[in-house]
Amino acid sequence: MPDEQTRRQIIEELSTAYWMEMETVMNFISNSINLDGVRAEEIKKSLQADIQSELQHADLLARRIKTLGGVVPGSASFTARQHALQPPQKLTDVVSVIKGVIEAENAAIDQYNKLIKLCDGIDYVTQDLCITALGDEEEHRREFAGFLSEYEQS
């Protein structure tokens, strides 16, 4: 078990990751419903499929926060940060949503890498959880990078 200061820092970083996942879920839902046009269908389907994965990450993070003696935060402590993933003004602007997803995945990847380093040699359970989530986020980013490449060629 980590010392008290490290344990609090891990809980704080887990809470940050938790909110990132929850915000991603909100934005994936809104964009998967709001996007219009024939070109949007594949993106909407992919966002819908990724919602469950992001929710699962949030659930695992919440459980780990509680296990470490923290309190899973409620909505009053939420601050929106994913400005690039907000629904676009023009609901057929699929590229801005793809870029927003990539930005959100990059932020999640950075956060999980931060947690992995913080937990190294101290908290293997949290580290393992973050390594698994990191792999999922990298896969989501690769998928959307492929979409972006395809859209930029047309």
DAMOLIN-V423168 format. One record per residue. N is the residue number from 0. RES is the residue in one small letter. SS is DSSP state (helix for helix, strand for strand, loop for the rest). PHI is phi as a letter, one per 20 degrees, with the letter a starting at -180 (999 if undefined). D_FIRST is the distance of its C-alpha to the first C-alpha in Angstrom with 1 decimal. Layout:
[[N	RES	SS	PHI	D_FIRST] [N	RES	SS	PHI	D_FIRST]]
This chain:
[[0	m	loop	999	0.0] [1	p	loop	f	3.8] [2	d	loop	f	6.7] [3	e	helix	g	8.9] [4	q	helix	f	11.3] [5	t	helix	f	9.4] [6	r	helix	g	7.9] [7	r	helix	f	11.6] [8	q	helix	f	13.0] [9	i	helix	f	11.3] [10	i	helix	f	12.7] [11	e	helix	f	15.9] [12	e	helix	f	16.4] [13	l	helix	f	15.7] [14	s	helix	f	18.4] [15	t	helix	f	20.7] [16	a	helix	f	20.5] [17	y	helix	g	21.1] [18	w	helix	f	24.2] [19	m	helix	f	25.4] [20	e	helix	f	25.5] [21	m	helix	f	27.2] [22	e	helix	f	29.7] [23	t	helix	f	30.4] [24	v	helix	g	31.2] [25	m	helix	g	33.6] [26	n	helix	f	35.3] [27	f	helix	f	35.6] [28	i	helix	f	37.2] [29	s	helix	f	39.6] [30	n	helix	f	40.6] [31	s	helix	f	41.0] [32	i	helix	d	43.5] [33	n	helix	f	45.1] [34	l	loop	f	46.1] [35	d	loop	c	49.7] [36	g	loop	o	51.9] [37	v	helix	f	52.3] [38	r	helix	f	50.0] [39	a	helix	e	47.2] [40	e	helix	g	46.9] [41	e	helix	f	44.7] [42	i	helix	f	42.3] [43	k	helix	f	42.2] [44	k	helix	f	41.5] [45	s	helix	f	38.7] [46	l	helix	f	37.1] [47	q	helix	g	37.5] [48	a	helix	f	35.8] [49	d	helix	f	32.8] [50	i	helix	g	32.2] [51	q	helix	f	30.6] [52	s	helix	f	28.2] [53	e	helix	f	27.2] [54	l	helix	f	26.9] [55	q	helix	f	24.6] [56	h	helix	g	22.3] [57	a	helix	g	22.3] [58	d	helix	f	21.6] [59	l	helix	f	18.6] [60	l	helix	f	17.2] [61	a	helix	f	18.1] [62	r	helix	f	16.4] [63	r	helix	f	13.1] [64	i	helix	g	13.6] [65	k	helix	f	14.2] [66	t	helix	f	11.4] [67	l	loop	e	8.9] [68	g	loop	n	11.4] [69	g	loop	e	13.9] [70	v	loop	d	17.5] [71	v	loop	f	19.3] [72	p	loop	f	22.1] [73	g	loop	e	25.7] [74	s	helix	f	28.7] [75	a	helix	f	29.6] [76	s	helix	e	26.8] [77	f	loop	e	28.1] [78	t	loop	c	29.9] [79	a	loop	f	31.9] [80	r	loop	c	31.5] [81	q	loop	e	33.0] [82	h	helix	f	36.6] [83	a	helix	f	37.7] [84	l	helix	d	36.9] [85	q	loop	f	39.1] [86	p	loop	g	42.2] [87	p	loop	f	44.9] [88	q	loop	g	48.1] [89	k	loop	e	50.1] [90	l	loop	f	48.6] [91	t	loop	e	49.9] [92	d	loop	e	47.9] [93	v	helix	f	45.6] [94	v	helix	f	44.8] [95	s	helix	f	43.1] [96	v	helix	f	40.9] [97	i	helix	g	40.0] [98	k	helix	f	39.2] [99	g	helix	f	37.1] [100	v	helix	f	35.1] [101	i	helix	f	34.6] [102	e	helix	f	33.5] [103	a	helix	f	31.0] [104	e	helix	f	29.6] [105	n	helix	f	29.4] [106	a	helix	f	27.4] [107	a	helix	f	25.0] [108	i	helix	f	24.7] [109	d	helix	f	24.1] [110	q	helix	f	21.3] [111	y	helix	f	19.5] [112	n	helix	f	20.0] [113	k	helix	f	18.5] [114	l	helix	f	15.3] [115	i	helix	g	15.3] [116	k	helix	f	15.7] [117	l	helix	f	13.1] [118	c	helix	e	10.4] [119	d	loop	g	12.0] [120	g	loop	m	10.2] [121	i	loop	c	6.8] [122	d	loop	c	6.6] [123	y	helix	f	9.4] [124	v	helix	f	10.2] [125	t	helix	f	11.0] [126	q	helix	f	12.6] [127	d	helix	f	14.7] [128	l	helix	g	15.8] [129	c	helix	f	16.9] [130	i	helix	f	18.7] [131	t	helix	f	20.6] [132	a	helix	f	21.6] [133	l	helix	g	22.6] [134	g	helix	g	24.9] [135	d	helix	f	26.5] [136	e	helix	f	27.1] [137	e	helix	f	28.7] [138	e	helix	f	30.9] [139	h	helix	f	32.0] [140	r	helix	f	32.8] [141	r	helix	f	34.8] [142	e	helix	f	36.7] [143	f	helix	f	37.7] [144	a	helix	f	38.5] [145	g	helix	f	40.9] [146	f	helix	f	42.4] [147	l	helix	f	42.9] [148	s	helix	g	44.6] [149	e	helix	f	46.9] [150	y	helix	f	47.8] [151	e	helix	f	48.4] [152	q	helix	e	50.8] [153	s	loop	e	53.0]]
